[in-house]
């Protein structure tokens, strides 16, 4: 179990070092949310435009760090575990 936790920490460290500041900010918001976070809440909390948040999340999805699912008229964002 300890080995798994250490491996996860190493992967997170490597991933974080390859992210832009905006991507790190959004990823940290998603990580801190227990049951995911609404994409619209990310827009409100960061002050970024809807388009910018969409592009950041798309980039994080491509890197395999987050996943999004439809939630009404917005998306709910989760850490890709």
C-alpha positions as CSV (number, residue, x, y, z in Angstrom):
1,X,0.0,0.0,0.0
2,X,2.8,2.4,0.9
3,X,4.5,1.6,-2.5
4,X,1.3,2.5,-4.3
5,X,1.0,5.9,-2.5
6,X,4.6,6.7,-3.2
7,X,4.2,5.9,-6.9
8,X,1.1,8.1,-7.0
9,X,3.0,11.0,-5.4
10,X,5.8,10.6,-8.0
11,X,3.4,10.6,-10.9
12,X,1.6,13.7,-9.5
13,X,4.9,15.5,-9.0
14,X,6.0,14.8,-12.6
15,X,2.6,15.7,-14.0
16,X,2.6,19.0,-12.0
17,X,6.0,20.0,-13.3
18,X,4.7,19.7,-16.9
19,X,1.6,21.9,-16.3
20,X,1.1,25.6,-16.9
21,X,0.2,27.7,-13.9
22,X,-3.4,27.9,-14.9
23,X,-3.6,24.1,-15.4
24,X,-2.0,23.6,-11.9
25,X,-4.5,26.0,-10.4
26,X,-7.5,24.2,-11.9
27,X,-6.1,20.8,-11.1
28,X,-5.7,21.7,-7.5
29,X,-9.3,22.9,-7.3
30,X,-10.4,19.5,-8.7
31,X,-8.2,17.6,-6.3
32,X,-9.5,19.5,-3.3
33,X,-13.1,18.8,-4.2
34,X,-14.3,15.6,-2.5
35,X,-17.0,14.6,-5.1
36,X,-15.8,16.5,-8.1
37,X,-16.5,20.2,-9.0
38,X,-18.8,21.8,-11.5
39,X,-17.0,23.4,-14.4
40,X,-19.2,26.5,-13.9
41,X,-17.8,26.7,-10.3
42,X,-14.2,26.7,-11.7
43,X,-15.1,29.6,-14.0
44,X,-16.5,31.6,-11.0
45,X,-13.6,30.8,-8.6
46,X,-10.8,31.4,-11.0
47,X,-12.3,34.4,-12.9
48,X,-11.3,32.7,-16.2
49,X,-13.6,32.8,-19.1
50,X,-15.7,29.7,-19.9
51,X,-13.6,29.2,-23.0
52,X,-10.3,29.3,-21.1
53,X,-11.6,26.8,-18.5
54,X,-12.8,24.5,-21.3
55,X,-9.4,24.6,-22.9
56,X,-7.6,24.0,-19.7
57,X,-9.8,21.0,-18.8
58,X,-9.5,19.6,-22.3
59,X,-5.7,19.8,-21.9
60,X,-5.9,18.1,-18.5
61,X,-8.2,15.4,-20.0
62,X,-5.7,14.7,-22.8
63,X,-2.9,14.3,-20.2
64,X,-5.2,11.8,-18.4
65,X,-5.4,13.9,-15.2
66,X,-9.1,14.6,-15.1
67,X,-12.4,13.4,-16.6
68,X,-15.6,15.3,-17.2
69,X,-19.2,14.2,-17.2
70,X,-22.4,16.0,-18.1
71,X,-24.3,17.5,-15.1
72,X,-27.3,19.4,-16.3
73,X,-26.2,22.3,-18.5
74,X,-22.6,22.1,-17.2
75,X,-20.0,19.5,-16.6
76,X,-18.8,17.9,-13.4
77,X,-15.0,17.4,-13.2
78,X,-13.3,14.6,-11.4
79,X,-9.7,13.5,-10.8
80,X,-8.8,10.6,-13.0
81,X,-7.8,8.0,-10.4
